[in-house]
Amino acid sequence: MNMQTTAVMAPPPPRTLDQMQLPIVMMRDILLKTMFRMNLEHVSEIAAQICLPVNVAQELVDLARTQKLVEATGTLHASSGSEMGYTLSDAGKTRALDALSQSEYYGAMPVPLSVYSEQMKRQSIRNIQITRQQLTGAMGHLILPDDLLDNLGPAVGSGRSILMYGPPGNGKSSISNGVRDAIGDNIYVPRAIEYSGQVITVYDPIVHTRVAEEEQDPNALRRITRYDTRYVYCQRPTVVTGGELTLEMLDLVYNPTSRTYQAPLQLKSSGGVFIVDDLGRQASAPQALINRWIVPLEESRDILALQSGEKFTVPFDTLVIFSTNFHPNKIFDQAALRRIFYKIKIDGPSQSDFLKIFALVAKKKKMPLDEKTLVHLLKRKYPTIDNVYANYQPVFLIDQMISICEFEGIPYQMTPELMDRAWANMFVKEEEIVR
């Protein structure tokens, strides 16, 4: 993979409690809930769990002490040097339980939506610059016509939406994944964001791939955190959805037990790529899905709603790739198509490209090529399907022949007879099934 050097500016850590821009009661309650749930005594441990610098965590502990919710235990632990121990007072425990009944959220302090929006500008997908070399590097395993890369490169570099269409089995999904690999740099993903006193969790280990600390700065002698640890340093995210995508998945998810929200898929993919595969196979009509994306795609902002019905705006900073086997005119109206910036047709290979792919796959799978069998394939078999070639076919046919050879206990080989058996498995004959 051709990695870019990351030029994303890190979110600076807050220096004081005043800089946090969060409701003070919310911060105090998260502190109490975290101390209560995790049984923490020392400010260094508390700071690590609520993801704040030690001096800011200390300010918060001092605030809770003035409110008689936290008490100093007066015990200095040898293991922690001269660090003072703290514990919740009876009033603090009562308040912690009360706060937990309102919201189970504890741990990392959320990032206010406005602060997160600023960070998204620093790491926007629109800021990336992608070269032909990076794109071909990431697509190296695919044989693609040059004009496809001519179209794809500028589309990816713009960070706008792309619609890939064409017959099935020609690598639309592989190309989407290649785009993701070509981008190849890292961004900062908030563990949670705050809006109107509500917590929305964003970081999701299923979607986000954390970058190991040693990869972050291999030259650093001492492990000094130079950024706000309320964020996790990750590869640019990729969300891939297919036929299972519904309109509801694009809304905030409210968890009534923890009384917190989970970010929808497109917010989790901020700064990265959102792939809608197999468009037209979802339960929601493609036109309805595209209508849901119109404002985000045009205005780079999305509108989400809380349980109360209150609507608010979040940054929409995602390269959306739609991929479909249908002709766009069949599933969209012209207004929707106008909103998608790039439409790229991905056709089956030409006969010469097909043979190139076939030879490459055969070499990789240690299947010797046989000229007589290839002539049989091109002159006898393909005319029966109007000479329509697809990129998936070489892998399919060679895998089938390998399976037959292994079953029959013979060395890997290609013969017209083996090819006929492989071909028969690629298509289902039209026939009546007797009930």
N, C-alpha and C positions, 0 to 999 in steps of 0.2 A: 504494500500500500504506500502511496506517495504522500508522506506526511508533510503538512505545512508547519512552519514554525508558528507557534501561537502568538498572536499579537493582541489578544483580548485583554483589556484592562481589568484588573481584579477589583472587586468591591472593597473599598477601604473599611477596616473595622471601626465601629463607633468608639469614640474616645471618652464620652461621658454619658450619663443617663439622659441628660437633656437632648443629646443628639439622636436618641433612639426614635423619636417621632411615633411612639406607641403610647396608648393610654396607660398612665402610671399604675392604675389599679390592676389592669390586665397583666402587666409585667410582675407586679408584686405577687399576684395570685399564681402565676406560672412558677415563680420562685418557690412559694409555699408548697404547691402541689408536687413539684419536683423533689424538694427536700423530703416531703412526706412519703411519696411513692418509692423513692430510691434510697431513703434512709441516709442522706448525706449530712456530713458535719463540717467539712472544710471548704473554704471559699474556692480553693483551687479545683476541687472535685465538682463543686456546684457550677463554677464557670465553664468547665469542660462540658457539662451536661446541658446547660442553657445556652451554650455556644456564644458566650460573651467574653471579652477580655477580663482578666482577674480584677482590675481596678473598677470596672463598671459593675461586675457582679458584687464587689465589696460595697459599692454605693447602694445597691439594691438591698443587700443584707442590712446595712446601716439604717436604711429607710424603714425596713420591717422591724428593726429593733426599736426605733423611736415610737413605732405604733404598738409596741409590746407584743408583737407576734412571734418574734425570734429572741432567744436569750443566748448570751455567751455562756458556755459551760465552764469556762475558766481552766479547762484542761488543755495543756499544750502537748501535742502528740510528738513523740520523738521521731516517728517515721516521717512526719511532715515538717521537720525543722521546727521553727518557732510559730507554726500556724495555730491560730486560735480556733477552738471548736465552737460550733453553734448548734442549737437545737430549737425545735418549735416549742413555744409556750403552749399552755392549754388553750388559750385564745387562738393561737396560731394553728393548732390542730383542728379546732372547730371551724376556723375560716377555710383551711385547706379542704376539709370535707364538704363544706358548703360550696366552695369553688368547683370541686370535682363533680358535685351534683349538677352544676350548671354546664360544665364542659370537662370532659375527661382529658383534654389536651394538656400535656406537660412536656418538659424537655426543651428543645431548641426554641428560642424566642423567634416569633415570626418576623418577617421583613415587611414593613408597610408597603402597600401596593405602589405608592408613589416612588419609593426608593427602588423597588424592584423594576419599575418602568425605566428609571434612569440606567440601571445596570443593563437592561435589555437593549438600550440604544448603543451601549458600549460593545455589545457582543452580537449585534444583529446579524442575521443570516445574509442580509443585503451587503454587509461589509466584506464578505469573503471575496477573494479574487481567485478564480480557478483557471488554470492554463490547459491547453490541449494535452500537454505532457501528463498532467495529473489525471485528466479524464481517461486518456488511453492507458495509463498505468493501472488505474482501477478497473478498467474494462478489458485488460490484457487477455483474459481467458475467453473473451467473446470475439467472434469474428463479425465485425459490423461494417457496413458500407461507410465510406468516408463522409458522404453527405449527411449521414445520421449524426456523426460527431460534430459536423459543421453547425447543425441545428441545436444539438443538445448543449453544447458548451455555453453559448450565450444565454440560453434559457436558465441553466443552473447558476451561472454567474450573476444573473439578475435577481436571484432569490424570489422570483415570482412563481405563479402557478404553471404547471405543465400538464397537458393531456396527451397521453400516449394511447394510440388506438391501432388496431390491426388484428389480423387473424390470430387465434390462440396458438400457443406453443412456439412463439418466436422470441421469447426472452424479455418481455416487457418487465416482468418481475426482477429478472437478473439485472437488467439495465437500471431499474430503480435502486437496487442494492448497490450497484456500481457507483451511482451518483453519490449515495451516502458515503461510500468508502473514499471517494475522490475528495470530498470536503475535508475530512480528516483532522480537524483541529478541536480544541477543547473550550468549554464555557463553564460558567458558574451557575448552578441550579439551586434555587432557594429550597430549604427543607420545607418551609411553610411561608405563606404570605398572609397579611392581615388586611382586612377591609371592614370598616364600620364595626370594629370590635369582634369580627368573626375570623376564625382561623381556617385557612384553606391549605391543605397539605399538597405539595407539588412534587418534591423529590420522590421517585418511585424506583426501587432497585430493579424492577422488571423492565422499565423503560430506559433508565439511566445507567450508563456504565461508568463507574467511578474510576478516576485516574489515580493509580497508586502514588503515594507521596514521593517515593524515590524518583518516579518519572517526572514529577512536577518541576523539580529543580535539582538535577543531579550534581550541580556544583556547590550546593549549599552544605557548608560544613556543620552548621548547627541547625537544628530543626526549629526555625522561627516561622510562625504563621504570619504571613504578610497580608492576609486577606480576611474578610469577615467570615468567620466559620459557621455562620448561619446558612452559608451556601456550601454546596458540595461541588468539587471540581470534577467535571465529567466530560466524556466525549459528547460532541453534538448529538442530541438524541434522535432516534428514528422510531416512529410509530408506524407499524404496518397493520392495516385492517383489510378485511376482505368482505365476504358475503355477510359476515356477522354484524357489520356496522349498522347501527340504528341512529336515528336523530337524537334519542335520549342520551346516547354516549357522548354527545357534544355539549351536554349540560353539566352544571355542577352536581356532584353526587353528595347528598346529605346523609350523614350517618347518625341516626337518631340515638344510638347508644352512646357514642362518644360526643355527640353534639358538635361535630366538626364537619367541614366540607372537604371533599377530595376534588382536586382539579380535574376537569375533563381532559380527554385525550389530546386535544389541540393545544391546550395550555401546557401540558407536560412536554409536548414536542417543540415548545418555543425555542428558537435559535437553532432548530434542526429541520428534519424532513418528516412530513406526514404522507404516507403512501396509502391511497385508497385503491386497492387492487380489485379487479373483477367488478368494476362499476357496472351496475345494471343487474347484478345478482343479489342485491340486498332486499330486505323486506320493504324498506322505504324506497319510493320511486326515485330514480336518478335525478329527475328535475327537482324534487323536494330536497334532496341532499345538497344539490348545487345551490338552490335558493338559500339554504342555511349558510353557505360559505360566501354569498355575494358581498355582504358588508365587510367581513374580514378581508377578503381578497382585494377589494377596492380601496379600503380605508386603513388597512393595517391595524385594525382594532376589532376586538370582539366584544359582544355584549352578553353578560352572564346575569343570572338572577338568583337572589337568596330565597330561602324559604318564605320570608315575609313578602316576597314579590318585588322587593327593591332591586332595581337593575343597576349595574355598574359596568364600566368599561375596563378591559384589560388589553395590554399590547397583543397584537397578533403578528408574530414574526416567525413564519414557518414557510418553508418551501413545500407547497402541496403538489404531489404528483398523483394525478388520476390515471388509472389504466383500465382500458375496456376493450372487449372483443367486438363491441357493436360499433356501427358507424355513428359518429357524434350527432349527425343530423337526426338520427332515429330516436335518440334518448334526451336531447336537449333542445330548447328553443334558442333562437339566434341571440337573444339578450343574454342568456346564460353563457353561450359560447364566447360572446364578446368579452366576458369577464375573465376568461381563462387566457392568459397572455400568449402561451405557446402551445400549438397543436402539432404533434409529431407523429407521423404515420410510421409504424414499425411493421414492415412487410416480411414475408418469407424470403429466404436467401435465393439468389440466382443459382442456376445449375453449377456454375464454377465455384461459388462460395459454398454451396452444399457439399461439393466434393472435397473442398479444403477442410470443412468442419469434419466430414466423415473420416478423412485421413488422419486428422489430429486426434480425434477420439479413439480411432483404432490403435494409433501409436501409443497413446496413454494407457489403453487397456490391454496392450500387448496382443492385439488381434492382427495377424498378418493380412495384408490387403490381397485381394485376388481380382485380377482384371476382368476375367470372364463373369464373375459374380456381379461386379459393378455394372458391366454392360447389360446383364440380365435385369438388374435393378432399374437402370435408367430407360432401357428400351421396352421392357415387358411390364414392369410393375407401375412405374409412375404415370405412363399414359392412361392407366385405368382410373387415375384420380386427377386427370387433366394437368398432369405435370405440376401440381402444387407442392412446392417444397416447404418444409418448416424446420426451424432450428432444433426442435426437440427430437426429430426423427433419427438422425445418426446415432445418438446415444441409445435411443429405444431399440433400434434394430441390432446394434452391436451387443447390447446387454442381453437381448433375447438369444442371440446366437451363442454367446458365452454360456448362458444357462443350459442350453441344449447340449453343448459340447461337454460341460461338466457332468450333466445327467447321463450322457451316453458313454462317459469315460474316455473321450477322444481328445487329442490336442486341439487347442483353439484353431479354428479354421473357418474360412468362408466358402460356401458352395452355393450354387443357385438353389439347391434343395433346402439347405438351412435357411437361406434368405426367404424362401417361400413360407417356411414355418414361422419365421420371425414376423414377416409381413402380415400373416393371417391374424396375429395377435394385436396388430396395431389398429385394426379396424373391426367393427362389428358388422357382419352382413345384415342387410335388411331382410328379415324373414318373419313369418308368422310364428308366434309361440302358441302351441296347442295347449289349451287348458284342460 
